[in-house]
């Protein structure tokens, strides 16, 4: 019997990763998305909770493009305008498009 090591994001317990660095990147992206959602909700109170969550995840996933735009390269945003639309319904749906989650195996009781 083979032993398989998997990693789980502390912010998305449903998703498992085979690589610790990938799990850490996902966790950091979700942390950034949460902060962005909080800021967006404060700035535009009329947005629904789902809208700010979707916007926060979108911005966090595209953080490099937004960072370049905020550093005197506003035309960097044209990358996002020209890219095909990728709707974000929720965290689980957005992540399942990237890579399928692998179900956790139950631990065996010691004999």
C-alpha positions as CSV (number, residue, x, y, z in Angstrom):
1,X,0.0,0.0,0.0
2,X,1.3,3.4,-1.0
3,X,1.2,6.4,1.3
4,X,0.2,9.6,-0.4
5,X,0.8,13.1,1.2
6,X,-1.7,15.7,0.4
7,X,-2.0,19.3,1.5
8,X,-5.2,21.3,2.3
9,X,-5.7,25.0,2.2
10,X,-6.7,26.4,5.6
11,X,-9.2,28.7,3.9
12,X,-10.7,26.1,1.5
13,X,-11.0,22.8,3.3
14,X,-12.6,21.0,0.4
15,X,-9.6,21.4,-1.9
16,X,-6.6,19.1,-1.6
17,X,-3.2,19.7,-3.2
18,X,-0.3,17.4,-4.0
19,X,2.2,20.2,-3.6
20,X,2.7,22.3,-0.5
21,X,3.7,25.4,-2.5
22,X,0.5,25.2,-4.6
23,X,-1.6,24.9,-1.4
24,X,0.2,28.0,0.0
25,X,-0.4,30.0,-3.2
26,X,-4.1,29.1,-3.2
27,X,-4.4,30.0,0.5
28,X,-2.7,33.4,-0.1
29,X,-4.9,34.1,-3.1
30,X,-8.0,33.4,-1.0
31,X,-6.7,35.7,1.8
32,X,-6.1,38.5,-0.7
33,X,-9.5,37.9,-2.2
34,X,-11.1,38.2,1.3
35,X,-9.4,41.5,2.0
36,X,-10.3,42.8,-1.5
37,X,-13.9,41.8,-0.9
38,X,-14.0,43.7,2.4
39,X,-12.5,46.8,0.8
40,X,-15.0,46.6,-2.1
41,X,-17.9,46.2,0.2
42,X,-16.9,49.3,2.2
43,X,-16.3,51.3,-1.0
44,X,-19.5,50.2,-2.7
45,X,-22.1,49.2,-0.1
46,X,-24.7,48.5,-2.7
47,X,-22.8,45.4,-4.0
48,X,-24.1,42.1,-2.8
49,X,-21.9,39.7,-0.8
50,X,-21.7,37.4,-3.8
51,X,-20.6,40.3,-6.1
52,X,-17.8,41.4,-3.8
53,X,-16.7,37.8,-3.3
54,X,-16.5,37.2,-7.0
55,X,-14.8,40.5,-7.7
56,X,-12.3,39.9,-4.9
57,X,-11.4,36.4,-6.2
58,X,-11.1,37.8,-9.8
59,X,-8.8,40.5,-8.7
60,X,-6.7,38.2,-6.5
61,X,-6.3,35.6,-9.3
62,X,-5.2,38.5,-11.6
63,X,-3.1,40.3,-9.0
64,X,0.0,40.6,-11.3
65,X,-2.0,42.4,-14.0
66,X,-3.6,44.7,-11.4
67,X,-0.2,45.3,-9.8
68,X,1.3,46.4,-13.1
69,X,-1.7,48.7,-13.8
70,X,-1.3,50.3,-10.4
71,X,2.4,50.9,-11.1
72,X,2.0,53.3,-13.9
73,X,1.0,50.7,-16.6
74,X,-2.8,51.1,-16.9
75,X,-2.7,49.5,-20.3
76,X,-1.8,46.2,-18.6
77,X,-5.6,45.9,-17.9
78,X,-6.1,45.4,-21.6
79,X,-4.9,41.8,-21.1
80,X,-8.0,41.2,-19.0
81,X,-10.3,43.0,-21.4
82,X,-9.1,41.0,-24.3
83,X,-9.1,37.7,-22.4
84,X,-12.2,35.5,-22.7
85,X,-14.7,36.1,-19.8
86,X,-14.3,33.6,-17.0
87,X,-17.2,34.0,-14.6
88,X,-16.5,33.2,-10.9
89,X,-19.6,31.8,-9.2
90,X,-17.9,30.7,-6.0
91,X,-14.6,29.5,-4.6
92,X,-15.3,25.8,-5.2
93,X,-16.5,26.3,-8.8
94,X,-13.7,28.6,-9.6
95,X,-11.1,26.2,-8.3
96,X,-12.6,23.1,-9.9
97,X,-11.9,24.7,-13.3
98,X,-8.2,24.9,-12.5
99,X,-7.7,21.3,-11.2
100,X,-10.1,18.7,-9.9
101,X,-10.1,18.3,-6.1
102,X,-9.0,14.9,-4.9
103,X,-11.1,13.4,-2.1
104,X,-9.4,12.7,1.1
105,X,-9.0,9.1,2.1
106,X,-10.2,7.9,5.5
107,X,-7.4,7.0,7.9
108,X,-7.3,3.4,9.0
109,X,-7.5,2.5,12.6
110,X,-4.3,1.0,14.1
111,X,-4.5,-2.7,14.7
